[in-house]
Amino acid sequence: MILKTPKPPAAAMPKGIVRKIEVEIPLEKLDSLFSVLVRKEYLEEGVEQLVEQHFTNLGSAICPAEAKRINWLKAKSGLQALSRLMGWRIKEVGAHFNHRGASLILPRSGTDVVQLKSG
């Protein structure tokens, strides 16, 4: 796994448009990681099929409007740790992940540190 530093904020997108999360590792490796997380019951089954809808290696890309959110099944602290390790910004996480089927409640601060409130 590659430890990644957060990127500067991207330009604002029109309301309702969600950017894919840019990753430096090949999507096949992210798919493999998600497969392991499914087996360990951190992620809902079938999430591997969502990788290309939510992640990109190509810079700025738009997530399809019909893309199903990725459902995190365990404690939010695990998603928080994964997010830090991968260098994902808090807004990215909130736009692409649910927690146990419900939307994530995110802090209002401008920090990039992922701090997910209990729901």
C-alpha positions in Angstrom: 0.0 0.0 0.0 1.3 3.5 -0.8 1.1 6.2 1.8 0.0 9.3 0.0 -0.2 13.0 1.0 -3.5 14.8 0.4 -3.7 16.9 -2.7 -4.8 20.5 -2.7 -8.5 21.1 -3.1 -9.8 20.8 -6.7 -11.8 23.5 -8.4 -15.5 23.6 -7.4 -17.9 21.4 -9.4 -21.5 22.3 -10.2 -24.0 21.0 -7.6 -24.8 17.4 -8.0 -21.7 16.6 -10.0 -19.2 14.3 -8.1 -15.5 13.9 -9.2 -14.0 10.5 -9.1 -11.3 10.0 -6.4 -7.9 10.1 -8.1 -5.6 7.3 -7.0 -2.0 6.6 -7.9 -2.2 2.9 -7.6 -3.6 0.9 -10.6 -7.3 0.3 -10.3 -6.7 -3.4 -10.5 -4.8 -3.2 -7.2 -7.5 -1.1 -5.6 -10.0 -3.7 -6.8 -7.9 -6.4 -5.2 -7.8 -4.4 -1.9 -11.6 -4.0 -2.0 -12.0 -7.7 -2.6 -10.0 -8.4 0.6 -12.1 -5.8 2.5 -15.3 -7.6 1.3 -14.0 -11.0 2.5 -13.2 -9.3 5.9 -16.7 -7.9 5.9 -15.6 -4.2 5.9 -17.3 -3.6 2.6 -20.5 -4.8 1.1 -20.3 -7.6 -1.5 -20.1 -6.5 -5.1 -18.2 -3.3 -4.3 -15.4 -4.4 -6.6 -17.7 -3.7 -9.5 -17.9 0.0 -8.3 -14.2 0.7 -8.4 -14.1 2.2 -11.9 -17.2 4.3 -11.2 -15.7 6.0 -8.2 -11.9 6.0 -8.8 -9.6 7.1 -11.6 -5.9 7.2 -12.5 -6.5 9.9 -15.1 -6.9 13.1 -13.2 -10.2 14.9 -13.1 -13.1 12.5 -14.1 -16.8 12.6 -13.3 -18.5 9.9 -11.3 -21.6 8.6 -13.2 -24.8 10.0 -11.7 -26.2 6.5 -11.4 -23.2 5.2 -9.5 -24.2 3.3 -6.3 -22.3 4.5 -3.2 -19.7 2.2 -1.6 -21.1 0.8 1.6 -18.6 0.6 4.6 -19.9 -2.0 7.1 -17.6 -1.7 10.1 -16.7 1.1 12.5 -16.0 4.5 10.8 -12.5 4.5 12.3 -11.5 1.8 9.8 -12.7 3.9 6.9 -10.9 6.9 8.5 -7.7 4.9 8.6 -8.0 3.7 5.0 -8.8 7.3 3.9 -5.7 8.7 5.6 -3.5 5.9 4.2 -4.8 6.5 0.7 -4.7 10.3 0.9 -8.4 10.8 0.3 -10.0 14.1 1.3 -13.0 14.2 3.6 -15.3 15.5 0.9 -14.3 12.7 -1.4 -15.1 10.1 1.2 -18.5 11.6 2.0 -19.4 11.7 -1.7 -18.5 8.1 -2.5 -19.1 6.1 0.7 -22.0 5.3 3.0 -21.7 3.9 6.5 -23.9 0.8 7.1 -26.3 2.0 4.4 -26.7 5.6 5.6 -25.0 8.8 4.4 -21.8 9.8 6.3 -22.2 12.8 8.6 -19.2 15.0 8.0 -17.7 17.8 10.1 -18.2 21.4 8.8 -14.6 22.3 9.3 -12.3 22.9 6.3 -9.8 20.3 7.4 -8.7 17.5 5.1 -8.3 15.2 8.1 -11.0 12.6 8.0 -13.1 12.9 11.2 -16.4 11.1 10.8 -19.1 11.8 13.4 -21.1 8.9 14.9 -24.5 8.6 13.3 
